[in-house]
């Protein structure tokens, strides 16, 4: 599984990601996501400590734009 995550380079698995759970919870309470528990298509929010900027991402998807900055959090 880690091998696939290293290929996908998703911010969700990156050591530089600081998640913004309050922002996600705020969006979870909107009409858009009403009655959808743990939907995989939801956008996640966070702060990239590598680039020092806010980012959004969908977990478990391939991110081509992060191929050069990604560092897996478990390696």
C-alpha positions in Angstrom: 0.0 0.0 0.0 2.8 2.4 0.8 4.3 1.8 -2.6 1.1 3.0 -4.3 0.9 6.0 -2.0 4.4 6.9 -3.1 3.4 6.8 -6.7 0.2 8.8 -6.2 2.0 11.5 -4.1 -1.3 12.5 -2.5 -1.0 15.3 0.1 -3.0 13.1 2.5 0.1 10.8 2.9 2.7 13.6 2.9 4.8 14.5 5.9 4.5 18.2 5.0 0.7 18.2 5.4 -1.0 19.8 8.4 -4.7 18.9 8.2 -7.3 21.6 8.8 -10.0 19.4 10.4 -12.1 22.4 11.5 -12.5 23.6 7.9 -13.5 20.1 6.7 -16.0 19.7 9.5 -17.5 23.1 8.6 -18.0 21.9 5.0 -19.3 18.5 6.2 -22.2 20.4 7.9 -23.4 22.0 4.7 -26.3 20.9 2.5 -23.8 19.6 -0.1 -22.7 16.8 2.2 -25.8 16.3 4.3 -26.3 12.6 5.4 -23.1 11.4 3.6 -20.8 9.8 6.1 -17.1 9.5 5.1 -17.7 10.0 1.4 -14.5 9.4 -0.5 -15.1 12.3 -2.9 -14.9 15.0 -0.2 -12.3 17.6 -0.5 -9.8 17.8 2.4 -8.2 21.0 3.6 -4.8 21.6 5.1 -1.5 23.6 5.1 1.6 22.6 3.3 4.6 23.3 5.5 6.9 22.7 2.5 5.4 25.5 0.3 3.9 27.4 3.3 0.4 27.6 1.7 -3.1 26.3 2.2 -4.0 23.4 0.0 -7.0 21.2 -0.9 -6.9 17.6 -1.9 -9.0 14.5 -2.3 -7.5 11.5 -0.4 -6.5 8.4 -2.3 -6.2 10.1 -5.7 -3.1 10.6 -7.9 -1.8 14.2 -7.7 0.6 14.9 -10.6 1.4 18.4 -9.3 3.0 17.0 -6.1 5.5 14.6 -7.7 8.5 16.7 -6.8 7.7 17.8 -3.3 6.0 14.7 -1.8 7.7 12.8 1.1 5.7 9.9 2.6 4.9 10.4 6.3 5.8 6.8 7.2 9.2 6.6 5.5 
